[in-house]
Amino acid sequence: MKKEIKIVLVSVASLIAFNLASVSDAAAAAEGTDGFSVVANSSVAKTSISRTEMKQIMLANQTKWPGGKNIVIVALSSDAAEGDSVAQAYMSLTSDQAKKYWLTKVFNLVLPGLPLFGDSTEEVIDKVATTPGSVAVIPKGKDIGKTKILQETN
């Protein structure tokens, strides 16, 4: 009888710990993208994007814009100061892990090619400005050059 009670108590404690972790992960995911802006090439017809949709793009689960045009991801490299924070906020990965993830997607023929990478926010913005269909996540408050901001919705 004592053994059964211990097993039940351990199971209940594990369930509570799991639920608390899920709640904190959900809260972190909801707040994790607040310090960033989504920028796109002027050829992208969208004017807004949901956080969920942008995460799906970053995870290569959505690879085409409405209308069928390929999405080109432009990302901060692991050498960029904000590279890890962007990858963590939108993919729950480091930037190095994100590169490996995207490479797997290319080999599995999900992505037509690897994302373009920039070593600085300015380089990412330049690549987005000159690459039709491209999109990137950058820290808020940066000069967006000839790109446009997609208003991020919940």
DSSP file (Angstrom, degrees, kcal/mol; ACC not computed):
  #  RESIDUE AA STRUCTURE BP1 BP2  ACC     N-H-->O    O-->H-N    N-H-->O    O-->H-N    TCO  KAPPA ALPHA  PHI   PSI    X-CA   Y-CA   Z-CA
    1    1 A M     >        0   0    0      0, 0.0     4,-2.0     0, 0.0     5,-0.2   0.000 360.0 360.0 360.0 -43.5    0.0    0.0    0.0
    2    2 A K  H  >  +     0   0    0      1,-0.2     4,-2.2     2,-0.2     5,-0.2   0.884 360.0  53.5 -63.0 -38.1    2.8    2.4    0.9
    3    3 A K  H  > S+     0   0    0      1,-0.2     4,-2.1     2,-0.2    -1,-0.2   0.893 108.1  50.1 -63.5 -40.4    4.5    1.7   -2.4
    4    4 A E  H  > S+     0   0    0      2,-0.2     4,-2.2     1,-0.2    -1,-0.2   0.887 110.1  50.2 -65.5 -39.9    1.3    2.5   -4.4
    5    5 A I  H  X S+     0   0    0     -4,-2.0     4,-2.6     2,-0.2    -2,-0.2   0.907 110.0  50.4 -65.7 -41.8    0.9    5.8   -2.5
    6    6 A K  H  X S+     0   0    0     -4,-2.2     4,-2.6     2,-0.2     5,-0.2   0.914 110.2  50.0 -62.1 -42.8    4.5    6.8   -3.2
    7    7 A I  H  X S+     0   0    0     -4,-2.1     4,-2.4     2,-0.2    -2,-0.2   0.918 111.9  48.0 -62.8 -43.4    4.0    6.0   -6.9
    8    8 A V  H  X S+     0   0    0     -4,-2.2     4,-2.6     2,-0.2    -2,-0.2   0.925 112.5  48.8 -62.8 -45.1    0.9    8.1   -7.0
    9    9 A L  H  X S+     0   0    0     -4,-2.6     4,-2.5     1,-0.2    -2,-0.2   0.900 112.2  48.0 -63.2 -41.2    2.6   11.0   -5.2
   10   10 A V  H  X S+     0   0    0     -4,-2.6     4,-2.4     2,-0.2    -1,-0.2   0.907 112.5  49.8 -64.7 -41.4    5.5   10.9   -7.6
   11   11 A S  H  X S+     0   0    0     -4,-2.4     4,-2.2    -5,-0.2    -2,-0.2   0.914 111.9  47.4 -63.7 -43.0    3.2   10.8  -10.6
   12   12 A V  H  X S+     0   0    0     -4,-2.6     4,-2.4     2,-0.2    -2,-0.2   0.914 112.2  49.9 -64.6 -43.3    1.2   13.8   -9.3
   13   13 A A  H  X S+     0   0    0     -4,-2.5     4,-2.4     1,-0.2    -2,-0.2   0.902 111.1  49.5 -62.4 -41.0    4.4   15.8   -8.6
   14   14 A S  H  X S+     0   0    0     -4,-2.4     4,-2.5     2,-0.2    -1,-0.2   0.905 110.5  50.3 -63.9 -41.6    5.7   15.0  -12.1
   15   15 A L  H  X S+     0   0    0     -4,-2.2     4,-2.4     2,-0.2    -2,-0.2   0.906 111.1  48.3 -63.9 -42.6    2.4   16.1  -13.7
   16   16 A I  H  X S+     0   0    0     -4,-2.4     4,-2.5     2,-0.2    -2,-0.2   0.926 112.1  49.0 -63.5 -44.9    2.4   19.4  -11.7
   17   17 A A  H  X S+     0   0    0     -4,-2.4     4,-2.2     1,-0.2    -2,-0.2   0.904 111.6  49.7 -61.5 -41.8    6.1   20.1  -12.7
   18   18 A F  H  X S+     0   0    0     -4,-2.5     4,-2.3     2,-0.2    -1,-0.2   0.924 111.6  48.2 -63.0 -44.7    5.3   19.4  -16.4
   19   19 A N  H  X S+     0   0    0     -4,-2.4     4,-2.3     2,-0.2    -2,-0.2   0.895 111.1  50.2 -64.6 -40.3    2.2   21.7  -16.3
   20   20 A L  H  X S+     0   0    0     -4,-2.5     4,-2.4     1,-0.2    -1,-0.2   0.907 111.0  49.5 -63.5 -41.1    4.2   24.5  -14.7
   21   21 A A  H  X S+     0   0    0     -4,-2.2     4,-2.4     2,-0.2    -2,-0.2   0.900 110.4  50.7 -64.1 -40.3    7.0   24.1  -17.3
   22   22 A S  H  X S+     0   0    0     -4,-2.3     4,-2.4     2,-0.2    -2,-0.2   0.908 110.4  49.1 -64.0 -41.6    4.4   24.2  -20.1
   23   23 A V  H  X S+     0   0    0     -4,-2.3     4,-2.3     2,-0.2    -2,-0.2   0.925 113.2  46.1 -63.9 -44.9    2.8   27.4  -18.7
   24   24 A S  H  X S+     0   0    0     -4,-2.4     4,-2.4     2,-0.2    -2,-0.2   0.874 112.4  51.2 -68.7 -35.0    6.2   29.1  -18.3
   25   25 A D  H  X S+     0   0    0     -4,-2.4     4,-2.5     2,-0.2    -1,-0.2   0.912 110.9  48.7 -64.6 -41.9    7.2   28.0  -21.9
   26   26 A A  H  X S+     0   0    0     -4,-2.4     4,-2.2     2,-0.2    -2,-0.2   0.907 112.0  48.5 -64.3 -41.4    3.9   29.4  -23.3
   27   27 A A  H  X S+     0   0    0     -4,-2.3     4,-1.8     2,-0.2    -2,-0.2   0.911 112.3  48.6 -65.4 -41.4    4.4   32.7  -21.4
   28   28 A A  H  X S+     0   0    0     -4,-2.4     4,-1.9     1,-0.2    -2,-0.2   0.900 111.4  50.2 -64.6 -39.9    8.0   32.9  -22.7
   29   29 A A  H  < S+     0   0    0     -4,-2.5     4,-0.4     1,-0.2    -1,-0.2   0.891 110.2  50.3 -65.9 -37.8    6.9   32.2  -26.2
   30   30 A A  H  < S+     0   0    0     -4,-2.2     3,-0.3     1,-0.2    -1,-0.2   0.856 121.9  32.5 -68.2 -34.1    4.2   34.8  -26.1
   31   31 A E  H >< S+     0   0    0     -4,-1.8     3,-1.4     1,-0.2     4,-0.2   0.600  97.3  87.7 -96.3 -12.8    6.6   37.5  -24.8
   32   32 A G  T 3< S+     0   0    0     -4,-1.9     3,-0.2     1,-0.3    -1,-0.2   0.625  86.8  48.6 -68.4 -16.0    9.7   36.3  -26.6
   33   33 A T  T >  S+     0   0    0     -4,-0.4     3,-1.4    -3,-0.3    -1,-0.3   0.358  78.7 100.5-105.9   6.1    9.2   38.2  -29.9
   34   34 A D  T <  S+     0   0    0     -3,-1.4    -1,-0.2     1,-0.3    -2,-0.1   0.770  77.5  55.7 -65.8 -27.4    8.4   41.7  -28.4
   35   35 A G  T 3  S+     0   0    0     -3,-0.2   105,-2.4    -4,-0.2     2,-0.3   0.258 100.3  76.4 -89.7  14.1   11.9   43.1  -29.0
   36   36 A F  E <   -A  139   0A   0     -3,-1.4     2,-0.4   103,-0.3   101,-0.0  -0.850  60.3-149.3-127.3 158.3   12.0   42.4  -32.7
   37   37 A S  E     -A  138   0A   0    101,-3.2   101,-2.8    -2,-0.3     2,-0.6  -0.943  16.9-134.5-120.9 147.3   10.6   43.6  -36.0
   38   38 A V  E     -AB 137 150A   0    112,-0.6   112,-3.0    -2,-0.4     2,-0.3  -0.907  26.4-172.0-100.6 122.4    9.7   41.6  -39.1
   39   39 A V  E     -AB 136 149A   0     97,-2.6    97,-2.6    -2,-0.6     2,-0.3  -0.876   2.3-173.8-115.5 150.1   11.0   43.2  -42.3
   40   40 A A  E     -AB 135 148A   0    108,-2.7   108,-2.3    -2,-0.3    95,-0.2  -0.936  32.4 -93.3-138.8 159.2   10.3   42.1  -45.8
   41   41 A N    >   -     0   0    0     93,-2.3     3,-2.0    -2,-0.3    88,-0.1  -0.393  43.0-112.6 -65.7 149.9   11.3   42.9  -49.4
   42   42 A S  T 3  S+     0   0    0    104,-0.4    -1,-0.1     1,-0.3    87,-0.1   0.682 113.7  69.1 -62.8 -16.7    9.0   45.5  -51.0
   43   43 A S  T 3  S+     0   0    0     88,-0.1     2,-0.4    91,-0.1    -1,-0.3   0.646  75.1  99.9 -75.6 -14.2    7.8   42.7  -53.4
   44   44 A V    <   -     0   0    0     -3,-2.0    -4,-0.1    90,-0.2    90,-0.0  -0.616  64.5-154.5 -76.2 124.6    6.0   40.9  -50.6
   45   45 A A        +     0   0    0     -2,-0.4    -1,-0.1    21,-0.2    -3,-0.0   0.724  62.1  99.3 -74.9 -22.1    2.3   41.8  -50.8
   46   46 A K        -     0   0    0      1,-0.1     3,-0.1    20,-0.1    -6,-0.1  -0.271  46.5-173.6 -66.8 150.5    1.6   41.3  -47.1
   47   47 A T  S    S+     0   0    0      1,-0.2   104,-2.4   103,-0.1     2,-0.3   0.497  72.5  27.6-116.4 -14.0    1.4   44.2  -44.7
   48   48 A S  E     -e  151   0B   0    102,-0.3     2,-0.3   104,-0.0    -1,-0.2  -0.955  60.5-168.1-143.5 162.8    1.1   42.2  -41.5
   49   49 A I  E     -e  152   0B   0    102,-2.7   104,-2.4    -2,-0.3     2,-0.2  -0.987  22.1-122.7-152.2 140.8    2.1   38.8  -40.1
   50   50 A S  E  >  -e  153   0B   0     -2,-0.3     4,-2.5   102,-0.2     5,-0.2  -0.496  25.5-119.9 -81.5 156.2    1.1   36.9  -37.0
   51   51 A R  H  > S+     0   0    0    102,-2.1     4,-2.4     1,-0.2     5,-0.2   0.907 116.2  52.9 -59.1 -41.2    3.8   35.7  -34.6
   52   52 A T  H  > S+     0   0    0      1,-0.2     4,-2.3     2,-0.2    -1,-0.2   0.922 108.9  48.4 -61.7 -44.7    2.7   32.1  -35.3
   53   53 A E  H  > S+     0   0    0      2,-0.2     4,-2.1     1,-0.2    -1,-0.2   0.908 111.3  49.9 -63.7 -41.3    3.0   32.6  -39.1
   54   54 A M  H  X S+     0   0    0     -4,-2.5     4,-2.7     1,-0.2    -1,-0.2   0.896 110.3  50.4 -65.5 -38.3    6.5   34.1  -38.7
   55   55 A K  H  X S+     0   0    0     -4,-2.4     4,-2.1     2,-0.2    -1,-0.2   0.904 109.2  51.8 -63.9 -39.8    7.6   31.3  -36.5
   56   56 A Q  H  <>S+     0   0    0     -4,-2.3     5,-2.9     2,-0.2     6,-1.3   0.870 110.3  49.1 -64.0 -36.4    6.2   28.8  -39.1
   57   57 A I  H ><5S+     0   0    0     -4,-2.1     3,-1.8     4,-0.2    -2,-0.2   0.946 110.9  49.0 -65.6 -48.3    8.3   30.6  -41.8
   58   58 A M  H 3<5S+     0   0    0     -4,-2.7    -2,-0.2     1,-0.3    -1,-0.2   0.835 111.8  49.6 -61.9 -31.8   11.4   30.5  -39.6
   59   59 A L  T 3<5S-     0   0    0     -4,-2.1    -1,-0.3    -5,-0.2    -2,-0.2   0.393 114.2-120.4 -86.2   3.5   10.8   26.8  -39.0
   60   60 A A  T < 5S+     0   0    0     -3,-1.8    -3,-0.2     2,-0.2     3,-0.1   0.769  81.5 121.5  61.5  28.3   10.4   26.3  -42.8
   61   61 A N  S   <S+     0   0    0     -5,-2.9     2,-0.4     1,-0.3    -4,-0.2   0.633  77.4  42.5 -89.4 -18.2    6.9   24.9  -42.3
   62   62 A Q        +     0   0    0     -6,-1.3    -1,-0.3    -9,-0.1    -2,-0.2  -0.985  65.3 162.8-124.9 117.8    5.6   27.7  -44.5
   63   63 A T        +     0   0    0     -2,-0.4     8,-2.9    -3,-0.1     2,-0.4   0.426  55.3  58.9-117.4  -2.7    7.8   28.2  -47.6
   64   64 A K  B    S-F   70   0C   0      6,-0.3     6,-0.2     8,-0.0     5,-0.1  -0.975  71.1-130.2-132.0 145.0    5.5   30.2  -49.9
   65   65 A W    >   -     0   0    0      4,-3.2     3,-2.5    -2,-0.4     4,-0.2  -0.448  52.8 -76.9 -77.4 160.3    3.8   33.5  -49.7
   66   66 A P  T 3  S+     0   0    0      0, 0.0     3,-0.2     0, 0.0   -21,-0.2  -0.429 127.6  41.5 -54.8 132.3    0.1   33.7  -50.6
   67   67 A G  T 3  S-     0   0    0      1,-0.1    -2,-0.0    -2,-0.1     0, 0.0   0.253 126.7 -88.4 103.8 -10.9    0.1   33.6  -54.4
   68   68 A G  S <  S+     0   0    0     -3,-2.5     2,-0.2     1,-0.3    -1,-0.1   0.391  77.3 144.0  96.2  -4.2    2.8   31.0  -54.5
   69   69 A K        -     0   0    0     -3,-0.2    -4,-3.2    -4,-0.2    -1,-0.3  -0.492  56.1-105.2 -72.5 138.4    6.0   33.0  -54.5
   70   70 A N  B     -F   64   0C   0     -6,-0.2     2,-0.5    -2,-0.2    -6,-0.3  -0.318  27.2-129.6 -61.9 140.4    8.9   31.4  -52.6
   71   71 A I        -     0   0    0     -8,-2.9     2,-0.6    -3,-0.1    63,-0.2  -0.806  17.5-156.9 -88.6 130.7    9.8   32.8  -49.2
   72   72 A V  E     -c  134   0A   0     61,-2.0    63,-2.3    -2,-0.5     2,-0.4  -0.951   9.0-147.2-109.5 117.6   13.5   33.6  -48.8
   73   73 A I  E     -c  135   0A   0     -2,-0.6    43,-2.5    61,-0.2     2,-0.5  -0.687  10.4-167.0 -83.8 133.0   14.6   33.7  -45.1
   74   74 A V  E     -cd 136 116A   0     61,-2.4    63,-0.5    -2,-0.4     2,-0.3  -0.992  16.7-178.7-117.9 127.3   17.4   36.1  -44.3
   75   75 A A  E     - d   0 117A   0     41,-3.0    43,-2.2    -2,-0.5     2,-0.3  -0.903  33.0-106.5-130.4 153.1   18.9   35.6  -40.9
   76   76 A L  E     - d   0 118A   0     -2,-0.3    43,-0.2    61,-0.3    11,-0.1  -0.599  44.1-123.2 -71.1 134.2   21.5   37.0  -38.6
   77   77 A S    >   -     0   0    0     41,-2.9     3,-1.3    -2,-0.3     6,-0.3  -0.210  25.2-102.3 -73.1 170.4   24.5   34.8  -38.5
   78   78 A S  T 3  S+     0   0    0      1,-0.3     6,-0.2    17,-0.1    -1,-0.1   0.691 122.2  63.7 -67.7 -16.6   25.9   33.3  -35.3
   79   79 A D  T 3  S+     0   0    0     39,-0.1    -1,-0.3     4,-0.1     2,-0.2   0.693  84.5  93.4 -77.5 -19.3   28.6   36.0  -35.5
   80   80 A A  S X  S-     0   0    0     -3,-1.3     3,-1.2    38,-0.2     4,-0.5  -0.514  83.1-126.9 -77.2 142.9   26.0   38.8  -35.1
   81   81 A A  T 3  S+     0   0    0      1,-0.3     4,-0.3    38,-0.2     3,-0.3   0.857 109.3  37.4 -57.0 -38.8   25.3   40.0  -31.6
   82   82 A E  T 3> S+     0   0    0      1,-0.2     4,-2.2     2,-0.1    -1,-0.3   0.403  87.5 102.0 -96.0   2.3   21.6   39.4  -31.9
   83   83 A G  H <> S+     0   0    0     -3,-1.2     4,-2.0    -6,-0.3     5,-0.2   0.896  84.5  43.0 -55.2 -47.4   21.7   36.2  -33.9
   84   84 A D  H  > S+     0   0    0     -4,-0.5     4,-2.7    -3,-0.3    -1,-0.2   0.880 111.6  54.1 -68.6 -37.2   21.1   33.9  -31.0
   85   85 A S  H  > S+     0   0    0     -4,-0.3     4,-2.2     2,-0.2    -1,-0.2   0.884 110.3  46.6 -68.1 -36.0   18.3   36.0  -29.5
   86   86 A V  H  X S+     0   0    0     -4,-2.2     4,-2.3     2,-0.2     5,-0.3   0.947 114.6  46.7 -67.0 -48.5   16.3   36.0  -32.8
   87   87 A A  H  X>S+     0   0    0     -4,-2.0     4,-2.2    -5,-0.2     6,-1.2   0.887 114.2  48.9 -61.1 -38.9   16.7   32.3  -33.3
   88   88 A Q  H  X5S+     0   0    0     -4,-2.7     4,-1.2     4,-0.3    -1,-0.2   0.919 112.2  47.7 -66.9 -43.4   15.7   31.6  -29.7
   89   89 A A  H  <5S+     0   0    0     -4,-2.2    -2,-0.2    -5,-0.2    -1,-0.2   0.873 125.8  26.7 -66.9 -38.1   12.7   33.9  -29.9
   90   90 A Y  H  <5S+     0   0    0     -4,-2.3    -2,-0.2    -5,-0.1    -1,-0.2   0.630 139.4  18.3-103.1 -15.6   11.3   32.5  -33.1
   91   91 A M  H  <5S-     0   0    0     -4,-2.2    -3,-0.2    -5,-0.3    -2,-0.2   0.483  88.3-124.2-132.1  -8.4   12.7   28.9  -33.2
   92   92 A S  S  <<S+     0   0    0     -4,-1.2     2,-0.3    -5,-0.7    -4,-0.3   0.855  79.7 104.8  58.1  36.7   13.7   28.1  -29.6
   93   93 A L  S    S-     0   0    0     -6,-1.2    -1,-0.3    -9,-0.2    -2,-0.2  -0.897  76.9-107.3-134.8 162.9   17.2   27.3  -31.0
   94   94 A T     >  -     0   0    0     -2,-0.3     4,-2.3    -7,-0.1     5,-0.1  -0.464  42.7-105.4 -78.9 167.8   20.6   28.9  -31.1
   95   95 A S  H  > S+     0   0    0      1,-0.2     4,-2.0     2,-0.2   -17,-0.1   0.868 123.1  51.8 -66.0 -34.1   21.7   30.4  -34.4
   96   96 A D  H  > S+     0   0    0      2,-0.2     4,-1.8     1,-0.2    -1,-0.2   0.909 110.7  47.7 -66.5 -40.8   24.1   27.5  -35.0
   97   97 A Q  H  > S+     0   0    0      1,-0.2     4,-2.5     2,-0.2    -2,-0.2   0.880 108.9  55.3 -64.7 -37.5   21.3   25.0  -34.3
   98   98 A A  H  X S+     0   0    0     -4,-2.3     4,-3.0     2,-0.2     5,-0.2   0.909 105.0  52.5 -62.5 -42.1   19.0   26.9  -36.6
   99   99 A K  H  X S+     0   0    0     -4,-2.0     4,-2.3     1,-0.2    -1,-0.2   0.925 111.5  46.2 -59.1 -44.6   21.6   26.6  -39.4
  100  100 A K  H  X S+     0   0    0     -4,-1.8     4,-2.0     2,-0.2    -1,-0.2   0.895 112.1  51.9 -64.8 -39.6   21.7   22.8  -38.9
  101  101 A Y  H  X S+     0   0    0     -4,-2.5     4,-1.9     1,-0.2    -2,-0.2   0.945 111.4  45.9 -60.6 -49.4   18.0   22.7  -38.8
  102  102 A W  H  X S+     0   0    0     -4,-3.0     4,-2.1     1,-0.2    -2,-0.2   0.870 108.7  56.3 -64.3 -36.4   17.7   24.6  -42.1
  103  103 A L  H  X S+     0   0    0     -4,-2.3     4,-2.5    -5,-0.2    -1,-0.2   0.911 106.7  50.2 -61.1 -42.0   20.3   22.4  -43.7
  104  104 A T  H  X S+     0   0    0     -4,-2.0     4,-1.9     1,-0.2    -1,-0.2   0.904 108.6  52.5 -61.5 -41.3   18.2   19.3  -42.8
  105  105 A K  H  <>S+     0   0    0     -4,-1.9     5,-3.0     2,-0.2     6,-1.3   0.862 109.6  49.2 -63.6 -35.8   15.2   21.0  -44.4
  106  106 A V  H ><5S+     0   0    0     -4,-2.1     3,-1.8     4,-0.2    -2,-0.2   0.939 111.2  48.5 -67.7 -46.8   17.2   21.6  -47.6
  107  107 A F  H 3<5S+     0   0    0     -4,-2.5    -2,-0.2     1,-0.3    -1,-0.2   0.808 110.5  51.7 -64.5 -28.6   18.4   18.0  -47.7
  108  108 A N  T 3<5S-     0   0    0     -4,-1.9    -1,-0.3    -5,-0.2    -2,-0.2   0.316 116.5-118.0 -88.4   8.5   14.8   16.8  -47.2
  109  109 A L  T < 5S+     0   0    0     -3,-1.8    -3,-0.2     2,-0.2    -2,-0.1   0.741  83.8 117.9  62.5  27.3   13.7   19.1  -50.1
  110  110 A V  S   <S+     0   0    0     -5,-3.0    -4,-0.2    -6,-0.2    -5,-0.1   0.864  75.7  41.1 -84.8 -42.9   11.5   21.2  -47.9
  111  111 A L  S    S-     0   0    0     -6,-1.3    -2,-0.2    -9,-0.2    -1,-0.2  -0.866  75.5-142.3-103.9 138.7   13.5   24.4  -48.5
  112  112 A P  S    S-     0   0    0      0, 0.0     2,-0.3     0, 0.0    -1,-0.1   0.726  82.5 -13.6 -71.4 -19.5   14.8   25.2  -52.0
  113  113 A G  S    S-     0   0    0    -11,-0.0     3,-0.1     3,-0.0    -8,-0.0  -0.975  84.9 -74.9-169.7 165.7   18.0   26.6  -50.5
  114  114 A L        -     0   0    0     -2,-0.3     3,-0.1     1,-0.1   -15,-0.0  -0.309  57.8 -96.4 -65.7 153.1   19.6   27.7  -47.3
  115  115 A P        -     0   0    0      0, 0.0     2,-0.3     0, 0.0   -41,-0.2  -0.229  41.2-105.9 -59.5 160.5   18.6   31.1  -45.9
  116  116 A L  E     -d   74   0A   0    -43,-2.5   -41,-3.0    -3,-0.1     2,-0.4  -0.685  38.3-147.9 -85.2 147.1   20.8   34.0  -46.6
  117  117 A F  E     -d   75   0A   0     -2,-0.3     2,-0.4   -43,-0.2   -41,-0.2  -0.920  12.9-165.8-122.7 145.8   22.9   35.2  -43.7
  118  118 A G  E     -d   76   0A   0    -43,-2.2   -41,-2.9    -2,-0.4   -38,-0.2  -0.977  19.7-145.4-126.4 143.4   24.1   38.6  -42.6
  119  119 A D  S    S+     0   0    0     -2,-0.4     2,-0.3   -43,-0.2   -38,-0.2   0.490  87.7  25.3 -84.5  -3.5   26.8   39.3  -40.0
  120  120 A S  S  > S-     0   0    0    -40,-0.1     4,-2.2     1,-0.1     5,-0.2  -0.967  84.8-108.1-150.4 163.2   25.0   42.5  -38.9
  121  121 A T  H  > S+     0   0    0     -2,-0.3     4,-2.6     1,-0.2     5,-0.2   0.901 120.4  54.6 -59.8 -40.6   21.5   43.9  -38.9
  122  122 A E  H  > S+     0   0    0      1,-0.2     4,-2.3     2,-0.2    -1,-0.2   0.893 107.8  49.0 -61.7 -40.4   22.5   46.3  -41.6
  123  123 A E  H  > S+     0   0    0      2,-0.2     4,-2.1     1,-0.2    -1,-0.2   0.889 110.6  50.6 -67.0 -39.1   23.7   43.4  -43.8
  124  124 A V  H  X S+     0   0    0     -4,-2.2     4,-2.5     2,-0.2    -2,-0.2   0.934 110.5  49.4 -62.4 -45.7   20.5   41.5  -43.2
  125  125 A I  H  X S+     0   0    0     -4,-2.6     4,-2.6     1,-0.2    -2,-0.2   0.903 109.6  51.6 -61.5 -42.2   18.5   44.6  -44.2
  126  126 A D  H  X S+     0   0    0     -4,-2.3     4,-1.3     2,-0.2    -1,-0.2   0.907 111.0  47.9 -60.6 -42.0   20.5   45.1  -47.4
  127  127 A K  H  X S+     0   0    0     -4,-2.1     4,-0.7     1,-0.2    -2,-0.2   0.900 112.2  48.8 -67.4 -40.4   19.9   41.4  -48.4
  128  128 A V  H >< S+     0   0    0     -4,-2.5     3,-0.8     1,-0.2     6,-0.3   0.916 109.2  53.7 -63.7 -41.9   16.2   41.7  -47.7
  129  129 A A  H 3< S+     0   0    0     -4,-2.6    -1,-0.2     1,-0.2   -87,-0.2   0.805 117.1  36.6 -62.8 -29.6   16.0   45.0  -49.7
  130  130 A T  H 3< S+     0   0    0     -4,-1.3    -1,-0.2    -3,-0.2    -2,-0.2   0.381 102.8  78.3-107.1   3.7   17.7   43.3  -52.8
  131  131 A T  S X< S-     0   0    0     -3,-0.8     3,-1.7    -4,-0.7   -90,-0.2  -0.912  76.5-134.0-119.0 106.6   16.1   39.8  -52.6
  132  132 A P  T 3  S+     0   0    0      0, 0.0    -2,-0.1     0, 0.0    -3,-0.1  -0.266  89.7  16.7 -56.6 139.0   12.5   39.5  -53.9
  133  133 A G  T 3  S+     0   0    0      1,-0.2   -61,-2.0   -62,-0.1     2,-0.1   0.515  95.3 141.5  79.7   5.4   10.3   37.5  -51.6
  134  134 A S  E <   - c   0  72A   0     -3,-1.7   -93,-2.3    -6,-0.3     2,-0.3  -0.453  27.1-178.7 -88.7 156.8   12.6   37.8  -48.6
  135  135 A V  E     +Ac  40  73A   0    -63,-2.3   -61,-2.4   -95,-0.2     2,-0.3  -0.985   2.2 177.0-147.5 149.6   11.8   38.3  -45.0
  136  136 A A  E     -Ac  39  74A   0    -97,-2.6   -97,-2.6    -2,-0.3     2,-0.5  -0.979  26.8-128.0-150.9 160.8   13.9   38.7  -41.8
  137  137 A V  E     +A   38   0A   0    -63,-0.5   -61,-0.3    -2,-0.3   -99,-0.2  -0.967  34.9 171.5-112.1 127.7   13.6   39.3  -38.1
  138  138 A I  E     -A   37   0A   0   -101,-2.8  -101,-3.2    -2,-0.5     3,-0.1  -0.893  41.3 -84.5-130.9 160.8   15.7   42.2  -36.7
  139  139 A P  E >   -A   36   0A   0      0, 0.0     3,-0.9     0, 0.0  -103,-0.3  -0.399  56.2-102.1 -62.7 142.3   16.0   44.0  -33.4
  140  140 A K  T 3  S+     0   0    0   -105,-2.4     3,-0.1     1,-0.2  -105,-0.0  -0.245 101.4  37.9 -62.4 152.3   13.4   46.8  -33.0
  141  141 A G  T 3  S+     0   0    0      1,-0.3     2,-0.2    -3,-0.1    -1,-0.2   0.503  82.6 130.3  87.8   4.9   14.5   50.3  -33.5
  142  142 A K    <   -     0   0    0     -3,-0.9     2,-0.4     1,-0.1    -1,-0.3  -0.606  69.9 -99.2 -90.1 152.7   16.9   49.7  -36.4
  143  143 A D        -     0   0    0     -2,-0.2   -18,-0.1     1,-0.1    -1,-0.1  -0.576  32.1-158.9 -67.1 123.5   17.0   51.7  -39.7
  144  144 A I    >   -     0   0    0     -2,-0.4     3,-2.0     1,-0.2    -1,-0.1   0.417  15.8-164.4 -91.9   2.8   15.1   49.4  -42.1
  145  145 A G  T 3   -     0   0    0      1,-0.3    -1,-0.2   -16,-0.0   -19,-0.1  -0.237  66.5 -14.5  55.9-131.9   16.5   51.0  -45.3
  146  146 A K  T 3  S+     0   0    0    -21,-0.1  -104,-0.4     2,-0.1    -1,-0.3   0.081 116.5  95.1 -94.6  22.6   14.5   50.1  -48.4
  147  147 A T    <   -     0   0    0     -3,-2.0     2,-0.4  -106,-0.1  -106,-0.2  -0.458  69.3-126.7 -98.6 179.2   12.6   47.3  -46.7
  148  148 A K  E     -B   40   0A   0   -108,-2.3  -108,-2.7    -2,-0.2     2,-0.4  -0.959  15.6-120.6-127.4 149.9    9.2   47.4  -45.2
  149  149 A I  E     -B   39   0A   0     -2,-0.4     2,-0.6  -110,-0.2  -110,-0.2  -0.738  17.4-145.0 -87.2 132.0    8.0   46.4  -41.7
  150  150 A L  E     -B   38   0A   0   -112,-3.0  -112,-0.6    -2,-0.4  -102,-0.3  -0.882  26.9-120.8 -92.3 120.9    5.3   43.8  -41.5
  151  151 A Q  E     -e   48   0B   0   -104,-2.4  -102,-2.7    -2,-0.6     2,-0.5  -0.453  27.2-134.6 -64.3 123.7    3.1   44.7  -38.6
  152  152 A E  E     -e   49   0B   0     -2,-0.3     2,-0.3  -104,-0.2  -102,-0.2  -0.704  24.2-171.2 -88.7 127.1    3.3   41.7  -36.2
  153  153 A T  E      e   50   0B   0   -104,-2.4  -102,-2.1    -2,-0.5  -101,-0.2  -0.711 360.0 360.0-110.3 163.1    0.0   40.6  -34.8
  154  154 A N              0   0    0     -2,-0.3  -104,-0.1  -104,-0.2  -102,-0.1   0.465 360.0 360.0 -79.6 360.0   -0.8   38.0  -32.1
